[in-house]
Amino acid sequence: MAQFDHLIVGSGINGLVCAALLAKAGKRVCVLERNPGPGGCILTGEITAPGFRHDLLSSWYPLFVTSPAFQSLGEDLARHGVEFAYTDTPTAGLTGSGEAFVLHRSRERVCNDLGPDAAAQYSAAMAEIEGNAELVFALLSQQLQRWRFAVLLLKCARRMGLRGLRQFAGDALGSVRHWLAKAGDNRAYQACVAPWVLHVGLGPDSPSSALMAKVVLFTLEAVGLPVVRGGSDRLVKGFQALIEEHGGHIQCNALVEGIAVRGGRARGVHLADGSYIEARNVICSVTPQQLYGHLLPPEVVPEALARQAADYRFGRADMQIHIALSAPAQWRQRELDRVAMVHLCDGTDALARAVTEADNGLLPARATIVVGQPCAVDPSRAPAGQWILWIQLQELPARVLGDAAREIDIPDDGRWNEALKQAYAGRILARLREHIVNLDRDMLAHAVLSPADLQQLNCNLVGGDPYCGDCALDQNLLFRPLSGTRNHDTCVDNVYHIGAATHPGPGLGGGSGYLVARQLL
């Protein structure tokens, strides 16, 4: 008999969700993690000063608290000490000239704060998502190549009519730039809304970016921008306790070198330390290149599938800056003091310019600066009366060819080194000083994580891409990760593929882990 029913390679949110569901169902589960601790992109550490608990990478949980995984596991996680903190002012936009717009969870208040055209458009968008919620959220949460989804499409076609379904599909392919242009020239509102497409791996001109922006706004209205009270590592600890409570195991410092396949089925995995673990099924939360180009024996991978995996594209790179302040951030626009996440951006055109510069290998001259304020939601992240800032920069090239502002010297090899990351971080901090009046006075310390640092922390973040692969339409939905695969199945019957590189894509919803667990139960 095999040692385990299910081996899960990788302990990010999808691996943990999958393991918890399978263990609760009485299955023998083992999670293998190459790093010293579990969690994947969920990492919390005091990297600036003692007592300041920074989420190094991911930090915000609207996708998780609205997910099927949370519906199934939320009470168990709460029993193991996981608590979420919520806010009524989840996000805001701020332009360089100081115009600000705060998005509240109250739809009425949002519409009162907008002009008539923008208010009408916002209300219509929320009504559109409400009216098509069954189809929209099925697209983003179900396996799309299953009879269940086909039946849902037929049901929607009957309700909407073929013309209505075609209209929905056409609208769903629109860009957020085109959608927001209909709302007038409120650049602060654009700065609030448009950068949210960066958080789903898209740009303002990407097909489907308008739909994703509407879904994000709908979700923020429903639950705000919650965080895990005390730090995101509390969620990892809660998952670990839940898995172990039901007899599961999490083994860290366990580098999987390959999957043993005999008779067309996986029989177990080989570890770098020479050990071998048997299992009935193997579930891998890795990139397509790792799965089809390294873990599976080449003789079992069809040539066409191997080529597709090798051609899988990664997206723009990311930088994180973490700041410890001895007092709460004091914005010139005081309405931003308690907002969870502020986008510093000069509107949709500026966002598009920065994305284009990054896509062409350049450091953006004026990047979109994502400023998270976890202490506005959960004061326990810092010592009493103090503050942390979580800064994300999602418009960067993995290999730098030049500087759009022609100010920063670029290494000949284009690689991110210490001098380059500090120079670029300096540009960002200089812009923040214009809006946070006590930034220099009260800054105790800061830490910078470059794209190269991100890949060092997590091998799935190739080139510093936080979303484990370009989320353009040809690598999304039915085509994620590859057009030659079906749902989360692979070319080996009992090997399954989960993680951000698979449908429904990146984020902290645990969607692929949930779907595969349900498939196996």
LORO-740583 format. One line per field, with one value per residue (C-alpha): residue number from 1; chain; y, x, z. Coordinates in steps of 0.1 Angstrom, whole numbers, plus 2048, in hexadecimal, padded with zeros to 3 digits. Layout:
REM residues N
nr = [NUM:...] $
kette = [A:...] $
py = [Y:...] $
px = [X:...] $
pz = [Z:...] $
***
This chain:
REM residues 521
nr = [1:2:3:4:5:6:7:8:9:10:11:12:13:14:15:16:17:18:19:20:21:22:23:24:25:26:27:28:29:30:31:32:33:34:35:36:37:38:39:40:41:42:43:44:45:46:47:48:49:50:51:52:53:54:55:56:57:58:59:60:61:62:63:64:65:66:67:68:69:70:71:72:73:74:75:76:77:78:79:80:81:82:83:84:85:86:87:88:89:90:91:92:93:94:95:96:97:98:99:100:101:102:103:104:105:106:107:108:109:110:111:112:113:114:115:116:117:118:119:120:121:122:123:124:125:126:127:128:129:130:131:132:133:134:135:136:137:138:139:140:141:142:143:144:145:146:147:148:149:150:151:152:153:154:155:156:157:158:159:160:161:162:163:164:165:166:167:168:169:170:171:172:173:174:175:176:177:178:179:180:181:182:183:184:185:186:187:188:189:190:191:192:193:194:195:196:197:198:199:200:201:202:203:204:205:206:207:208:209:210:211:212:213:214:215:216:217:218:219:220:221:222:223:224:225:226:227:228:229:230:231:232:233:234:235:236:237:238:239:240:241:242:243:244:245:246:247:248:249:250:251:252:253:254:255:256:257:258:259:260:261:262:263:264:265:266:267:268:269:270:271:272:273:274:275:276:277:278:279:280:281:282:283:284:285:286:287:288:289:290:291:292:293:294:295:296:297:298:299:300:301:302:303:304:305:306:307:308:309:310:311:312:313:314:315:316:317:318:319:320:321:322:323:324:325:326:327:328:329:330:331:332:333:334:335:336:337:338:339:340:341:342:343:344:345:346:347:348:349:350:351:352:353:354:355:356:357:358:359:360:361:362:363:364:365:366:367:368:369:370:371:372:373:374:375:376:377:378:379:380:381:382:383:384:385:386:387:388:389:390:391:392:393:394:395:396:397:398:399:400:401:402:403:404:405:406:407:408:409:410:411:412:413:414:415:416:417:418:419:420:421:422:423:424:425:426:427:428:429:430:431:432:433:434:435:436:437:438:439:440:441:442:443:444:445:446:447:448:449:450:451:452:453:454:455:456:457:458:459:460:461:462:463:464:465:466:467:468:469:470:471:472:473:474:475:476:477:478:479:480:481:482:483:484:485:486:487:488:489:490:491:492:493:494:495:496:497:498:499:500:501:502:503:504:505:506:507:508:509:510:511:512:513:514:515:516:517:518:519:520:521] $
kette = [A:A:A:A:A:A:A:A:A:A:A:A:A:A:A:A:A:A:A:A:A:A:A:A:A:A:A:A:A:A:A:A:A:A:A:A:A:A:A:A:A:A:A:A:A:A:A:A:A:A:A:A:A:A:A:A:A:A:A:A:A:A:A:A:A:A:A:A:A:A:A:A:A:A:A:A:A:A:A:A:A:A:A:A:A:A:A:A:A:A:A:A:A:A:A:A:A:A:A:A:A:A:A:A:A:A:A:A:A:A:A:A:A:A:A:A:A:A:A:A:A:A:A:A:A:A:A:A:A:A:A:A:A:A:A:A:A:A:A:A:A:A:A:A:A:A:A:A:A:A:A:A:A:A:A:A:A:A:A:A:A:A:A:A:A:A:A:A:A:A:A:A:A:A:A:A:A:A:A:A:A:A:A:A:A:A:A:A:A:A:A:A:A:A:A:A:A:A:A:A:A:A:A:A:A:A:A:A:A:A:A:A:A:A:A:A:A:A:A:A:A:A:A:A:A:A:A:A:A:A:A:A:A:A:A:A:A:A:A:A:A:A:A:A:A:A:A:A:A:A:A:A:A:A:A:A:A:A:A:A:A:A:A:A:A:A:A:A:A:A:A:A:A:A:A:A:A:A:A:A:A:A:A:A:A:A:A:A:A:A:A:A:A:A:A:A:A:A:A:A:A:A:A:A:A:A:A:A:A:A:A:A:A:A:A:A:A:A:A:A:A:A:A:A:A:A:A:A:A:A:A:A:A:A:A:A:A:A:A:A:A:A:A:A:A:A:A:A:A:A:A:A:A:A:A:A:A:A:A:A:A:A:A:A:A:A:A:A:A:A:A:A:A:A:A:A:A:A:A:A:A:A:A:A:A:A:A:A:A:A:A:A:A:A:A:A:A:A:A:A:A:A:A:A:A:A:A:A:A:A:A:A:A:A:A:A:A:A:A:A:A:A:A:A:A:A:A:A:A:A:A:A:A:A:A:A:A:A:A:A:A:A:A:A:A:A:A:A:A:A:A:A:A:A:A:A:A:A:A:A:A:A:A:A:A:A:A:A:A:A:A:A:A:A:A:A:A:A:A:A:A:A:A:A:A:A:A:A:A:A:A:A:A:A:A:A:A:A:A:A:A:A:A:A:A:A:A:A:A:A:A:A:A:A:A:A:A:A:A:A:A] $
py = [800:823:838:854:858:87B:88C:8B1:8C3:8E7:8F7:917:920:906:8EA:8F2:8F4:8D3:8C1:8CE:8C2:8A0:89B:8A5:88A:870:86D:867:888:894:8B7:8BB:8DE:8E6:905:905:90D:909:924:92B:950:954:95F:976:983:99F:9AA:9CF:9D2:9BC:9BB:9C6:9A8:9AC:995:993:989:983:994:999:980:98B:96D:954:960:95E:93D:91A:90F:928:91C:8F9:900:922:914:8FC:917:92E:911:911:936:946:967:980:9A5:9BA:9DE:9F4:A09:9EE:A03:A26:A38:A55:A69:A7B:A9C:A91:A88:A6B:A54:A3B:A1C:A13:9F2:A06:A08:A26:A39:A30:A3D:A5D:A63:A5F:A75:A6B:A59:A45:A3D:A30:A1B:A0D:A04:9F3:9DF:9D2:9C9:9B8:9A2:99B:991:97A:96E:94A:94A:963:951:92F:93A:944:926:907:8EF:8FB:8DB:8C7:8BF:8D3:8F3:8EA:8E5:907:917:907:914:937:936:92D:94A:964:958:952:977:980:966:973:996:98B:97A:999:9B0:999:99D:9C3:9D6:9EA:A09:A09:A02:A1E:A37:A37:A43:A65:A72:A6D:A63:A5B:A43:A34:A31:A1F:A05:A00:9F3:9D6:9C5:9C3:9AE:993:993:9A9:9CC:9E8:9DE:9B9:9A6:99E:9B8:9CB:9AC:9A4:9C8:9C5:9A4:9B4:9D1:9BA:9A5:9C4:9D0:9AE:9A8:9C5:9BD:9A5:99A:97F:98D:98B:983:96C:951:94B:93D:925:91A:915:8FF:8EB:8E5:8DA:8C3:8B3:8B0:898:884:897:8A0:8BF:8B7:8D5:8D7:8BB:8C2:8AC:8A1:88C:879:853:847:822:812:834:83E:852:83B:855:870:871:88B:89D:88C:86A:85F:852:857:842:84F:847:86B:888:8AC:8C6:8EB:8F5:907:8F4:8F4:8E3:8C9:8BF:8C8:8BB:8A7:890:878:885:865:869:88D:890:8A6:8BF:8C3:8C7:8E3:8F5:8F3:900:91D:927:94C:95E:981:9A2:9A2:9B0:9C2:9C5:9E0:9DC:9FA:9FD:A1E:A2A:A3B:A36:A43:A67:A6D:A90:A83:A79:A64:A4A:A45:A27:A18:9F5:9F9:A19:A1A:A37:A3B:A58:A45:A2B:A3A:A3C:A18:A0D:A20:A10:9ED:9F3:9FF:9E0:9C9:9D8:9D2:9F5:A01:A16:A3B:A3F:A1D:A14:A13:9FB:A06:9ED:9F8:9D7:9E9:9FD:9DB:9C8:9DE:9C0:9BE:9D9:9E4:9FA:A1B:A11:A08:9F3:9FA:9DD:9EA:9D7:9E1:9CB:9DC:9D0:9BB:99B:9A5:9CB:9DA:9FF:A1A:A2D:A4C:A48:A4D:A2B:A18:9F5:9D8:9CB:9A9:9B9:9A5:9B2:9B9:9CC:9ED:9EB:9E2:9FD:A17:A0E:A0C:A2F:A3C:A2D:A3B:A5E:A5E:A51:A6E:A86:A77:A67:A85:A71:A56:A62:A6E:A4E:A34:A1B:A03:9F6:9D6:9D1:9B1:9B2:99A:985:983:978:95B:952:950:93C:929:92C:952:94F:970:97F:97A:978:968:949:951:96A:96C:978:967:94C:941:945:933:915:91A:91C:90E:8FF:8F9:8D5:8CC:8C7:8D8:8CD:8AB:8A4:88A:871:865:86A:889:8AA:8CE:8EA:90D:930:922:90F:91A:92F:940:954:962:955:944:920:919:8FE:8EC:8EB:8DF:8C2:8B8:8B6:8A3:889:884] $
px = [800:80C:818:7FF:7DF:7EA:80C:80A:829:829:819:80A:7E6:7DA:7EF:7E3:7BE:7C1:7D3:7BA:79C:7AB:7B7:795:786:79C:7B6:7DB:7EB:80F:819:83D:84D:870:873:87A:855:833:81E:82C:825:816:834:835:854:863:87A:87D:87C:871:84B:843:832:834:823:841:82D:807:7F2:7CE:7B1:791:794:798:77C:764:771:761:781:779:755:762:77F:778:76A:786:7A0:78F:791:7B6:7BA:7B5:7A2:79D:79B:785:782:767:781:793:7A4:7AA:7BB:7D3:7E2:803:7F1:7E0:7BD:7AF:791:788:773:75C:749:729:71D:707:725:73B:720:71C:742:742:734:713:722:73B:721:709:725:730:70D:707:727:71E:6FB:70B:721:703:6ED:707:717:710:722:73E:748:745:75E:776:770:766:779:76F:773:759:734:72A:736:727:705:709:710:6F1:6DC:6EA:6E3:6BF:6BC:6CF:6C9:6E5:6E6:6E9:704:717:714:721:73F:746:744:75A:776:777:794:793:7A1:783:76A:777:779:753:753:763:785:786:7AB:7A9:78D:7A1:7BF:7A9:79A:7B1:7D0:7BC:7C1:7E6:7DC:7CD:7EB:7DC:7E1:7C8:7C6:7C4:7A5:78E:79E:77D:76B:786:785:760:763:77E:767:74A:760:76D:74A:740:75D:776:79B:7A0:7C0:7C9:7CB:7EE:7FE:7F8:80E:7F2:7DE:7FA:7FC:7D7:7D8:7F5:7E3:7C3:7D6:7EA:7CA:7BC:7DC:7ED:811:825:849:860:883:876:881:86F:887:86F:84F:852:83B:836:81B:80D:807:81A:826:837:852:878:886:8A8:8B4:8B1:891:872:84D:831:80F:7EF:7ED:805:7F9:812:810:82C:832:82B:850:858:83D:841:866:874:85E:84D:864:868:85C:839:835:828:83E:823:81C:841:843:825:833:855:843:82E:833:839:82C:839:84F:847:85A:84F:85A:852:854:852:846:846:824:806:80C:7FF:7F3:7EE:7CC:7C1:7A4:7BE:7CB:7B4:7B2:7C0:7CF:7D7:7E1:7F8:7F2:7E9:7CD:7C7:7DE:7FB:7F5:7F6:816:827:81C:828:84A:84D:842:85E:879:87A:877:857:85D:83E:833:811:819:803:804:7F5:7EE:7E9:7E7:7C9:7B7:7CB:7DF:7EF:808:81E:825:80A:807:81F:819:825:822:820:82B:827:834:826:833:856:86B:87B:89A:8A0:8AA:8A8:898:87B:885:8AA:8B6:8C0:8DF:8D6:8EE:8FB:8EB:8C9:8C7:8B8:8D5:8D7:8DF:8C3:8A8:8B3:8B4:891:884:892:87D:85E:865:86B:848:839:849:833:814:81E:82A:83B:84B:86F:869:859:869:87C:888:87E:886:885:87E:887:879:898:892:86E:87A:893:877:860:86C:849:84D:863:873:861:83F:828:80C:81F:819:80B:7E5:7DD:7BF:7D4:7E1:7C1:7A0:79E:7C2:7D2:7EC:7ED:7D5:7E1:7D5:7B2:7A8:7C2:7C9:7EC:7FA:7FC:7DB:7E1:7F7:7E4:7F0:7E5:7F1:7F1:7FD:7DC:7B7:7A9:7CB:7DD:7D0:7CA:7A9:7B7:7A1:7B6:7BE:799:78F:7A8:79F:77A:783:796:77B] $
pz = [800:7F8:815:80C:7F8:7EC:7EA:7E5:7D8:7E4:802:7F5:7FA:7E0:7EE:811:807:7F4:811:82B:817:810:833:841:82B:83B:820:828:81D:81C:810:804:806:7F9:810:835:83D:82D:81D:7FA:7F4:817:82B:84A:85A:86F:852:85C:882:8A0:8A5:881:870:84A:831:819:7FA:7FA:815:80C:80D:7FC:7E4:801:817:7F9:7ED:7EE:801:81D:81E:824:83B:84B:86C:870:86A:883:89C:896:89D:87A:87C:860:865:84D:842:833:81F:80B:7F0:7E2:7C5:7C8:7AB:7AC:7AE:7CE:7C1:7D6:7D3:7EF:7E6:802:806:805:7E1:7E9:7F7:7D9:7C1:7D6:7D4:7AE:793:783:765:77A:794:77A:76B:78D:797:775:779:79B:78F:771:787:79F:782:772:793:78C:76B:774:794:783:769:786:79D:789:773:751:73E:752:74A:769:758:737:748:758:736:728:746:741:71C:723:73C:728:705:6EC:6E4:709:70E:6F0:6FD:71F:70F:6FA:718:72C:714:717:726:747:734:71C:739:74F:732:732:756:74E:757:77C:77F:7A4:79E:781:799:7B2:79A:77C:78F:79D:77C:785:7A3:78B:774:759:74B:743:71E:724:717:735:74C:74E:75B:774:781:786:798:7AF:7B6:7BD:7D5:7E7:7EC:7FB:813:811:811:82F:83E:857:879:887:865:848:857:870:852:849:86E:86E:84F:85D:87D:86A:853:870:885:86A:867:84B:849:83C:835:82F:821:809:7E6:7CD:7B1:79D:79A:796:77A:773:75E:754:778:793:7AF:7C5:7C5:7C9:7E0:7DD:7FD:7EC:7FD:7EB:7F6:7E7:7E0:7CD:7BF:7BA:7BA:7AF:7B6:79E:77D:75D:755:776:772:74E:74A:76A:782:769:755:732:722:731:725:701:6EB:6E4:709:711:6F7:706:729:71D:70C:72B:730:750:756:763:782:7A4:7C0:7E4:7FC:822:839:85F:86C:890:88B:873:850:84C:829:81C:812:835:828:81E:841:847:824:821:7FE:7EB:7C6:7BE:799:781:771:756:73C:755:75F:73B:735:753:748:725:732:747:72B:716:730:740:763:762:767:77C:788:798:7BD:7D2:7F6:80E:832:845:867:85A:85B:876:88E:89E:880:891:8B5:8C5:8B3:897:872:855:830:816:7F4:7D4:7B1:796:777:774:75C:767:753:751:730:73A:74E:73F:754:74A:76E:77B:76E:762:766:745:74B:754:774:794:7AC:7CD:7BE:7A4:7BD:7D6:7BA:7AE:7D1:7D7:7B9:7C9:7EC:7DD:7CF:7EF:802:7EE:7FE:81F:833:84F:83A:840:864:871:85B:871:856:834:820:7FA:7E8:7C3:7A8:7AD:7D2:7CC:7B7:7D1:7EB:7D5:7B6:7A6:7A3:784:77C:79A:78A:7A9:795:788:764:74C:750:72D:71D:70B:72D:740:747:72F:725:747:74A:727:70B:70A:72D:73B:75B:775:765:756:73E:75B:768:78D:78C:790:78B:7A3:7AC:79E:77C:779:777:787:789:7A3:7C3:7E6:7DF:7E0:7C1:7AF:7D0:7D8:7B6:7B5:7D9:7CF:7AF:7C4:7DF] $
***
